[in-house]
Amino acid sequence: MKSKVLIAGASGMVGRALVNELEKNKNIKLLKPTRDEVNYLNYIEVENYFKKNKPDYVYIVAAKVGGILANSQNKIEFFEDNQIIQINLFKCIQKFKVKKSVFLGSSCIYPKTAEQPIKENQLLNGRLEETNEGYALAKISGVRLARYYKEKYSTNIICPMMCNIYGTNDNFDFGDSHVLSALVRRFIEAKDFQKKNVLLWGSGSPKREFIHVSDAAKSLIFLMEKYNEVEPINVGSGYDLSIKDLAHKISKIVGYTGEIDWDKTKPDGVPRKLLDISKLNELGFKSVIGLDEGIKKTVKEFRDLKRKNSEIYSNNKHSKNSKNNAKNKDVYNISHSNQINKNYWYPLSLPTYDDKEVKQALDSMKNFKTTMWDKTLRFEKKFSKKVKSKYSVMVNSGSSSDLLMSFSLIDKNLKLLKPGDEVIIPILTWPTHIWSAMMAGLKVRLVDVDINTLNIDLNELKKNISKKTKAIFIVHALGNPCNMDEVNRIAKKNNLLILEDCCEALGSKYGGKFVGNFGLAGSYSFFFSHHITTMEGGMIVTNDKKIFQNLKYLRSHGWKRDISLKKKPPEKKIYKKFEFVNWGFNVRPTELQAGFGIEQLKKLNKFNSKRKKYFEIFKRNFKNNSNIYFPKVEKKSNPSWFSIPIIFRKNSGLNREKFIEFLEKKGIESRPIIVGNLTRHPVAKTFKEFKEKKFPNADYIHKNGLYIGLNPMISEFLFKKMIDTIKSYFKN
Ligand SMILES: Cc1ncc(COP(=O)(O)O)c(C=O)c1O
């Protein structure tokens, strides 16, 4: 029987190199779960995975890692996450009787002043380097914990201590990359943009030792077979060089001819950390990829990645390499590091899609199925399942969703309302939400919002209901659900229909129920910056079959033919397929959008938990700031936040325009809360609906509020940098 080998952290740089090596071995069954399959920070998930898969051997290469900058600014996360990951894994390794495990250690956990070259017995022999103390303490605990498990349960966990690993699949993102990959990117971009000089961190004098990731992976496999001691064992190349020499080496390989300057105000880290690898050599292991060769490989890989990305974004069919790349399965390997917004390092939105979505779209084009077809139907079904609505109808935008919902109200077949009937809509919303009802011939009565929740003011709602009022068309602003018990009660008492605009609220729940399920229908938007994106796109959900059918006619010309209807018996009359049963629009999505939706939906939970986490971190950091307030959340609401609103309190004395100027200067993008008070926009002059009354609360938000982005793709490092930047504004 094949041995089962688990790589915990299979998607990281070392994990992928291990997969590459171990896949060559036909006698093992590789287990390489993605982060979506097992979150090593969550014990229940880890235990369930071990229970189900029962690995015989485990490589623990999952860890929170980063360079000096990320480490020094995120000590808590480096400490906590690494502790939790190793504790969860060790527990399961013992509980499920794993035969042997390899737990990755690092040279940077040895004392700052350790004797060089560093022998294994130097661990815990002195003070640690401050910049990465959080990470080091966590990893040292892991090495000790491995010893305790061995002593108490004879659990076999060995601890190789690695020097700096670099190479294939390295992280090139500024902010949390390691020194070698950061330098490669710096010099390549400096050359491409013909920069005269490159400024590097520190003095350049610290010395470092490097091992190529493919050698590192081979060493781990070698040690899994050959090493069983409880003492850690060093893994390195046996040679180090100064960062200055490394920078010159890389710049030469890249072909950069400008100046290299050093910013000596920045920390250097440990002066030297060359490992003594005699123990490893005695066992018979030697790394084979020299530093020059490894750097050349890395430079080529980064250049390839950049070219592939620019080809896929620019769709440059004349590129001389595009033919070859089309055959290369990695051609869709999109790196978000290419998506740096030049003006803002903290933008309102960032792309959340990758090669999977792009492949779906290309697949539709290759198969000549680009107009609405089976992928749309599949996405609709999956969406219904996700938000627990009976029916879903996809359209080309959130605005089209609102439009069709409004036209369903006045539809001649459904006979719900008549043109001229009154519908109440909150003023703080996206304009097309209001236009949709006006275009359907309904009389729109606008109502102010609650200054605390940003949602419709329930007292205003009650006051504005008259005999003519037939429906309420609410919005869950910024993902914060309205008080649906109260809205339902008011609607019931006054015999009103409810429609919900959930365009900013995918994943939000009230009383455990997804928004969109409280009235006749609910609309969603999949615009680029929303919870999921189909580039442009929208969805209408409903639990009413008649409305569902009607929406389909409205979506597609009033045409009876709709691919999502079940197979019917062959038509008797010729041209029966071209029968029109209603009026309608053409707001159909393409299959490319539906393909995007299918992939994005798989990521929704992950995106939303990141949104939630970031929102909470932001809130925690500003909860004692008396200048601003956050929207009140109803007791039964569970919001899936859309963005981070910042609203000045009445007595703060602060000026929103000055704050916006500050954000712009610092590189943080901001915008109004939705569109602020729509009556202040030029379009309000055109329609009498906006002239009937004033909206003091929306006006207050217009003048004192703004929002910044809340994107799951932003790194924790940049998110915290944004928090610190905004904090500095309030300090001054
Ligand atoms: C509340 C609300 N309704 C409707 C829409 C319209 O969606 P779309 O941009 O997909 O047309 C938006 C867009 O952001 C929105 O925020």
The ligand as an ORCA input file, in Angstrom:
! r2SCAN-3c Opt
* xyz 0 1
  C     -26.938     49.958     -3.375
  C     -26.600     49.701     -4.816
  N     -27.583     49.401     -5.673
  C     -27.320     49.173     -6.967
  C     -26.050     49.229     -7.467
  C     -25.826     49.014     -8.930
  O     -25.022     47.924     -9.237
  P     -24.172     47.870    -10.591
  O     -23.002     48.791    -10.452
  O     -23.770     46.439    -10.725
  O     -25.070     48.321    -11.699
  C     -24.996     49.532     -6.624
  C     -23.615     49.590     -7.136
  O     -22.639     49.743     -6.439
  C     -25.267     49.787     -5.248
  O     -24.287     50.099     -4.402
*
